[in-house]
């Protein structure tokens, strides 16, 4: 993420700003910036008197501004980090009032942003929420603060993110292994990074992370996982597909139906897209599908076995299974039985 990289570069160069406003649906980047500031701006002897980590559920805006206006003691800066700021009622109220063009209540935070204390580094962590771009607060943050808005990555962006994260840590990974991670862990960047960081402890620096290491360290079955299920369905390998789905049914906690359905939907969506790719050259098709060229042959094989009419039916099967898994028109069928029924319908 370009904005994140720029912020981290400046922080490492000790180029600090009075206000950092970090918001958005993806908490990974918010945590990385706030953690770096918490552990690196002040040295250990300065933190006792000059660093405060506060939580939004315990604060109002007056308390935040009051803390920010204090002067440091025997230090160039004081650091005030506000975590879980989405729990501060004044943020939502001020934004709502102004966006509806009502007369807003006095906004202490807006006034502070426009006249911030140079010796304070104030960090606001507003997770799972954004500031209304029509408000005076948003405009002031753009001009006077370091503003980061982090969005959730789409599922097809996760393998590339995994590759970049691993590269930054000094390791390598092959496309199949990074796709397996994405399929199994979803788009929770914090979860992915935590699992990878645990793996790095036991892998020599510079090594290539293998599928076997992922399976061993993260607990993915070698032969029975969503990635292998997709491959079996693409080949119309009835025996292998049923072996995998029976394993899922016997181990529901390790293979939750929501994860299986989500991955199958994304997979068959790409198979459908492949049908409409004009240039079937591996690299051109990979660009259209948003995947590594390594996977194009698999989508081609699946497209040969599943025409557009059948794919339309598969999407209806997936929607039906999703609704039933949530208890809609399904009084008693287990998730395992729903998956078995789904695979049968896909293959026949």
Secondary structure by P-SEA (a helix, b strand, c coil): caaaaaaaaaaaacccccbbbbbcccaaaaaaaaaaaaccccccccccccbbbbbcccccaaaaaaaaacccccccbbbbbbccccccaaaaaaaaaaaacccccccaaaaaaaccccccbbbbbbcccccccccaaaaaaacccbbbbbbbbcccaaaaaaaaaaaaacccccaaaaaaaaaacccaaaaaaaaaaaaaaaccccccccaaaaaaaacccccccaaaaaaaaaacaaaaaaaaaaaaaaccccccaaaaaaaaaaaaaaaaaaaacccccaaaaaaaacccccaaaaaaaaaaaccaaaaaaaaaaaaaaaaaaaccccccccaaaaaaaaaaaaac
